[in-house]
Amino acid sequence: MRPIVQISLDLTNIDEALETAHVAMRAGVDWLEAGTPLILAEGMHGVRALRAAFPETPIVADLKTMDGGYLEAEMMAKAGATHVVVMARAHEETIRCVVKAGADFGCKVMGDNMVCEDMVAGAKWLEDLGCDFVIHHIGYDERRGIAARGHRMPSPLDQLRQIVDAVKIPVQAVGGLSLQQAIACPKYGAPLVVLGAPLTIDADAFKTADGDLEGSLRMICDAVHAQDVS
């Protein structure tokens, strides 16, 4: 598939999320993500506001669903989300419920393998249960805590090629990537490039990064869209 640029709106109020989304769309971003902080702060209202402002744009609701899968996916799909996120560490039945809701309400399912003991097996498990995408994810607390204790910070790139080779569905790599690493993801066979904390959003304050965000995003989008997926 053609490389896709997704911006994660890891913000805590609708107005700033909409402002950042407008900048991102002008710059050439393909997908918008209602990040987990926005979901926690604004819930379905944030997703509805994004859908009203961008009626044709794919919108990912990063729910990180662990239980109540059908209802959570149904609510977000009805609010305007085109993609929802369920965790591989959820019970098998929860993943099945999210996949069923996705089929019932026309919403794609992204399975997140964060904190799986075997990340490759977790990705394959998500595919086998019917997820449409795999998010290969090293968590914020995990990588920062490990680094704070003086150890090497883990990266999604450590096993990204293995994840891509293990599944037939598209893969997205998330967690602590530099801009250069994020842009390079299609070379690993992962076509969904995510920009968010701390790339374009300040990871500690959860507010729009300083500087020329639109210009930076435009250059990033051009670099990603010019690639072929390996």
Secondary structure, DSSP 8 states (H G I E B T S, - for coil): ---EEEEEE--SSHHHHHHHHHHHHHHT--EEEE-HHHHHHHTHHHHHHHHHH-TTS-EEEEEEE-S-HHHHHHHHHHHT-SEEEEETTS-HHHHHHHHHHHHHHT-EEEEE-TT-SSHHHHHHHHHHTT-SEEEEE--HHHHHHHHHTTS----GGGTHHHHHHH-SS-EEEESS--HHHHHTGGGGT--EEEE-TTTTB-TTT-SB-SS-HHHHHHHHHHHHHT----
